[in-house]
Structures are given as C-alpha cells and as structure tokens.
Amino acid sequence: MIYITRREQFNAAHKLFKEEWSNEQNMEVFGKCSNPNWHGHNYELFVTVKGEVDPETGFVIDLKVLRDIIRTHVTDKLDHKNINLDVDFMKGKMASTEVLAIEIFKQLKAQLDSLNVALHGVKLVETENNFVEYFGE
C-alpha cells in the first residue's frame, strides 16, 4: 500500500452562526467568527489517497485525474465563494472547518471509489495555526 497526497488551495468566506440563537449567544460561542459581515480564509486542502501501484503506469492514480476530481467536485465550488450561501454540499450545515472537511471527504470519496482508489483522508488548513484532518467514519 502506498499513499500519495495532492495539495490544492481556495479562498472562501463564511461565518459561524446558528439562526435559532441570538446575536449575543452567537458572539459568545463563536466570537468574531460570527461576524454578521462574514470573514474569509485562504484554505489549503491536502487530499491523500492510497492503493497499490499499477505495474503498467507506476501510479496509484494519475495526479492529473486526482487534480481534476478535486477541482471539479470541491475547489471550483468553494473558491471565492461564501460557504454558507453558495456551496451546494454545505447547504444547511455549520460552516466550521471540521464540518467542511467531512463534507469535502464525502464529495471526493464518491468519485474515487468509482476509480478503485481509496481516499485515506483530507487535511484542511484554515490558518497557519489551525487545521483539521478527517479520515472517514
């Protein structure tokens, strides 16, 4: 088994906010991340797949194929968008980095399963000090 990772980047805005809570409660729980005027991040996404090396190509997966899957199903939907309002796979979900990583994983797993490549995990870097890693359930 070998692991290979692809890095992609995107910029997106979001806010952490629960509609059923007051502005005061949102501010108390989420702090400046609940800013009514949103805030943004320059995210880095690391997608790691695993599998056996194809003896014909020497690849687990052609990295151009992996790049295209990530861009089509994830980064093109997120880049320069509002995660709370514009991203189909985040509708009705809390736009935290944790939830975003889980939903990105789901988007990619569906695509990679059909190519007989296992998605090992995603790492989503929100700031230089904060990142999430998700390896499935």
C-alpha positions in Angstrom: 0.0 0.0 0.0 1.3 3.4 -0.9 -0.1 6.9 -0.1 0.0 9.9 -2.3 -1.1 13.5 -1.5 -2.3 16.3 -3.7 -2.4 19.9 -2.4 -5.0 22.5 -3.6 -5.9 26.0 -2.4 -9.0 28.0 -2.3 -10.2 31.3 -0.8 -13.7 31.4 0.8 -15.8 33.4 3.2 -18.0 32.0 5.9 -19.4 32.7 9.4 -20.2 30.5 12.3 -23.8 31.3 13.2 -26.9 29.5 14.4 -30.1 31.1 13.2 -32.1 29.9 16.3 -29.6 31.7 18.6 -29.5 35.4 19.4 -26.6 37.6 18.1 -25.3 37.7 21.6 -25.3 33.9 22.1 -23.6 33.5 18.7 -21.0 36.1 19.6 -20.5 34.4 23.0 -19.9 30.9 21.4 -18.3 31.8 18.1 -16.6 35.2 18.8 -15.5 37.2 15.8 -16.2 34.2 13.6 -19.9 35.0 13.9 -19.3 38.5 12.3 -22.5 39.4 10.5 -20.5 40.6 7.6 -18.6 37.3 7.2 -14.9 36.7 7.2 -12.6 34.7 5.0 -9.6 32.3 4.8 -7.0 31.2 2.4 -7.5 27.5 2.8 -5.1 24.7 1.9 -6.5 21.3 1.1 -4.4 18.1 1.2 -6.1 15.0 -0.2 -4.4 11.7 0.4 -5.3 8.6 -1.5 -3.9 5.1 -1.1 -3.7 2.0 -3.1 -1.4 -0.4 -5.0 1.0 0.9 -7.7 -0.2 0.0 -11.2 2.6 -2.0 -12.8 1.8 -0.5 -16.2 1.8 3.2 -15.2 3.7 3.2 -11.9 0.8 5.3 -10.5 -1.7 4.7 -7.7 -3.7 7.4 -9.6 -2.7 9.8 -12.3 -2.3 13.0 -10.4 -3.9 15.0 -13.2 -7.0 12.9 -12.7 -6.9 13.5 -9.0 -6.4 17.2 -9.5 -9.4 17.4 -11.9 -11.6 15.5 -9.4 -10.6 17.8 -6.5 -11.2 20.9 -8.6 -14.4 19.8 -10.2 -16.1 18.5 -7.1 -14.6 20.7 -4.4 -12.3 23.7 -5.0 -14.3 25.1 -8.0 -17.4 25.1 -5.8 -15.6 26.8 -2.9 -13.1 29.2 -4.4 -14.1 32.8 -3.9 -17.5 31.7 -2.6 -19.5 32.2 0.5 -19.5 28.7 2.2 -22.8 29.4 4.0 -24.7 30.7 0.9 -23.0 29.4 -2.3 -21.8 25.9 -1.8 -24.3 23.1 -2.6 -22.8 20.5 -0.4 -22.7 22.8 2.6 -26.4 24.0 2.5 -27.9 23.8 5.9 -24.7 22.8 7.6 -22.5 24.7 10.1 -19.6 26.2 8.1 -16.9 25.2 10.6 -13.6 23.8 9.3 -14.5 20.4 10.9 -17.8 20.1 9.1 -16.3 21.4 5.8 -13.5 18.7 6.0 -16.1 16.0 6.5 -18.2 17.2 3.6 -15.2 17.5 1.3 -14.3 14.0 2.2 -17.8 12.8 1.2 -17.6 14.6 -2.1 -14.2 13.1 -3.0 -14.9 9.6 -1.7 -17.8 9.1 -4.0 -15.7 10.0 -7.0 -12.6 8.0 -6.0 -14.5 4.8 -5.1 -15.5 4.5 -8.8 -11.8 4.6 -9.8 -10.8 1.8 -7.4 -8.7 4.2 -5.4 -9.1 4.6 -1.6 -9.5 8.0 -0.1 -7.3 7.9 3.0 -8.0 11.4 4.3 -8.3 15.1 3.9 -6.4 17.8 5.7 -7.9 21.3 5.6 -5.7 24.1 6.8 -7.7 27.2 7.8 -4.9 29.3 9.2 -1.3 28.8 9.9 -2.2 27.6 13.4 -5.4 25.7 12.8 -6.2 22.7 10.6 -8.4 19.6 10.6 -7.7 16.1 9.4 -10.5 13.7 8.6 -10.2 10.0 7.7 -13.8 9.0 7.4 -16.1 7.4 9.9 
